[in-house]
Amino acid sequence: MTDFSEWFHNILEEAEIIDSRYPIKGMHVWLPQGFKLRKHTLNILKNLLDKEHEEVLFPLLVPEDELAKEAIHVKGFEEEVYWVTHGGLTELNKKLALRPTSETAMYPMFSLWVRSHTDLPMKFYQVVNTFRYETKHTRPLIRVREITTFKEAHTIHKSSDGAEKQVLEALSIYKKFFDILAIPYVITKRPVWDKFPGADYTMAFDTLMPDGKTLQIGTVHNLGQTFAKTFEITFENSEGDHEYVYQTCYGLSDRVIASAISVHGDESGLCLPPDIAPYQIVIVPIIFKKGGEEVINKCREIENELVDEGFRVKFDDRDIRAGKKFYEWEMRGVPLRIEIGPRDLENNNAVFLRRDNMEKTNVSLNDDIISSVKDSLSLLSSNMKDVAWERFNNQIKKAETVEDARDEVESNQGIISFSWCGDEDCGKAIEEQVRVDILGIQEDEESGNCINCGKKAKHKALLAKTY
Ligand code: PR8
């Protein structure tokens, strides 16, 4: 696609994902198709989280004094907080913040809930809207001021080791999640100047958008004992002494949908992985004057069979040209199209068209249609994943010098891997010279020399132009 930004705006509108005409900057309306896409995506994540986490729901408003308690945290968010100052005509004596995230809403309650070492670990999550007064250019789903689908998990542990293990567990859950969506990613440890406010360290997932810029699509933070000390979250250990807990939190947003749309989409529109597609299969009858009724009946029969099997199916029997239907469902990204016309019926055949590679095959209706559909969708899913990962990996280049990195970014964008001594001044100097951000450290082992100072490198790190 030549202009990603324009493509993205157009497809959100054409495929009826969201309406961005709502009269507040950075806030949008989910339309029925988008809402379904959001619902199926959310269900996948919920299934993964439900295995080990309990779902909860906290209030939207946070009292000013709680928000202000954790100094580093509040400093990180102070420019982004929306405030409620009045109840009707009465000025509130304590301002209330619209949560930018929920640490300061949840942790005062955690200090009431955690008592003994036998209560731990505790793992919670909630799916809510959060508000951030973003000053950078807003974009639907990518940088919004109301994050409508904030999936935040918060865990409490009795040891540093427990929190450390939870970080790995969270990374593994998110990997599974992105793999189902066929979204490629790199995982890095963010540089100290870019970690979550109040965290010991931050691990992040980044994917690449079609314009070669990376998008941070998920983060996992090890909070250590910082918030525990601020909010007095303690437990009684087996010796009867009181200790501060260790915590982690991790979250995903509407960006997950933005990346599923952008990574797989093409000039014809959306191309959605079957697990999240609002419709997985569309059946289009090809009707001429003769034989119309038989074709319709056969289509309906197949529709019923597929629906009974649990597929999300659309039987498109509208009285419009088949070509118009094809265009529409391709644009909406339906993974599999089944066409049946009178000639197909005579031969007891159907035509399958896969949206990922637009390949058509004749499928015999003497065979079990359910397994033919399952086979096609499973081939499509694995192909979508392979194609996306291959494209992604081809856009990761190694740079030996700062000049190399700058040339590569200017000509091809993408992700640059480089050797870094780990020193903050060096890191900032690299960012300034290449004029992009350091995503973070990918590996702790590195044999080469730092591309800025020439000293022995400590890490393999990544650079990219970011959203
Ligand atoms: C936390 N606390 O808050 P995080 N628009 C769309 N997506 C966004 C935006 C935005 N304006 N800002 C951030 N994100 C922790 C973890 C509870 C959960 C997305 O972490 O501030 C980014 O993908 O890093 C980010 O990785 C994720 O929300 C979590 O936000």
Residues whose N, C-alpha, C, O or C-beta is under 5 A from the ligand:
A	BS01	PR8	T101 R132 E134 L141 I142 R143 V144 I147 E152 A153 Q216 I217 G218 T219 C249 Y250 G251 L252 S253 D254 R255
